[in-house]
Amino acid sequence: MAALDELAGVYAEASADPSFRRELDDLLRTYVGRPTPLSEAPRLSERLGCRVLLKREDLNHTGAHKINNTVGQALLARRMGKRRIIAETGAGQHGVVATATACARFGLECVVYMGEEDMARQRLNVFRMQLLGATVVPVGAGTRTLKDATNEALR
């Protein structure tokens, strides 16, 4: 598939480009909130008889680890001259909220395909994506859930 070949080539170039890596590292530090701290869990450590540390990815911007990936995707899209990112979701939770956040940060259009059934269950996440500027496209085909949203996004 030509689009995937193009992506692989641009990714290889970007990975070898120190300025791309510096920009990504800077964004991860100043925008995302990395590195996230380790927090000791003393009661759990005592109960298990070993030291337990929790990696606090919940402290990242958007509240999960997924923003780490979406910031890199948005940088790569910008490098490719793309103006839009298309995604799909079932819950809309942090994955696509993180995608919408990265798109908003870089001025990219964000189009999210989501099954109507999932949209009804996840109204708050739909609102969050829209608040960030994403266009959420309802998918009414089939089961009206993630499987059909994925198929529609790939068309």
Residue pairs with C-beta under 8 A, 6 or more apart in sequence:
6 80
7 76
7 80
10 76
10 79
10 80
11 76
14 20
14 75
14 76
14 79
15 21
20 75
20 79
23 75
24 71
24 72
24 75
27 71
27 75
28 34
28 68
28 71
29 35
31 61
31 71
31 105
32 60
32 61
32 67
32 68
32 71
33 59
33 60
33 61
34 60
34 68
36 55
36 56
36 57
36 59
36 60
37 56
37 59
38 53
38 54
38 55
38 56
39 53
39 54
39 56
40 51
40 52
40 53
40 54
41 52
41 53
41 54
44 52
45 51
45 52
57 64
57 65
58 64
60 67
60 68
61 67
61 101
62 94
62 97
62 98
62 101
63 94
64 93
64 94
64 98
66 94
66 95
66 98
67 94
67 98
67 101
67 102
69 98
70 95
70 98
70 99
70 101
70 102
71 102
71 105
73 85
73 99
73 102
74 85
74 102
74 103
74 105
74 106
74 108
75 106
77 85
77 106
77 108
78 106
78 108
82 108
83 108
83 109
84 108
84 109
84 110
84 111
85 99
85 102
85 103
85 108
85 109
85 110
85 111
86 111
86 112
86 113
86 153
87 95
87 96
87 99
87 110
87 111
87 112
87 113
87 153
88 96
88 112
88 113
88 114
88 146
88 149
88 150
88 152
88 153
89 95
89 96
89 112
89 113
89 114
89 118
89 125
89 146
89 149
90 114
90 115
90 118
90 145
90 146
90 149
91 118
91 121
91 122
91 125
92 112
92 114
92 118
92 122
92 125
92 126
92 128
92 129
93 122
93 125
96 112
96 114
96 125
96 129
96 134
97 125
97 128
97 129
97 132
99 110
99 112
99 134
100 110
100 112
100 128
100 129
100 132
100 133
100 134
101 132
102 108
103 109
103 110
103 132
103 133
103 134
104 110
104 132
104 133
109 135
110 129
110 132
110 133
110 134
110 135
111 134
111 135
111 137
112 129
112 134
112 135
112 136
112 137
113 137
113 139
113 149
113 150
113 152
113 153
114 122
114 126
114 136
114 137
114 138
114 139
114 149
115 138
115 139
115 140
115 143
115 144
115 145
115 146
115 147
115 148
115 149
116 138
116 139
116 140
116 144
117 143
117 144
117 145
118 144
118 145
118 146
118 149
119 126
119 136
119 138
126 136
129 136
130 136
137 152
139 148
139 149
139 152
141 148
141 151
141 152
142 148
142 151
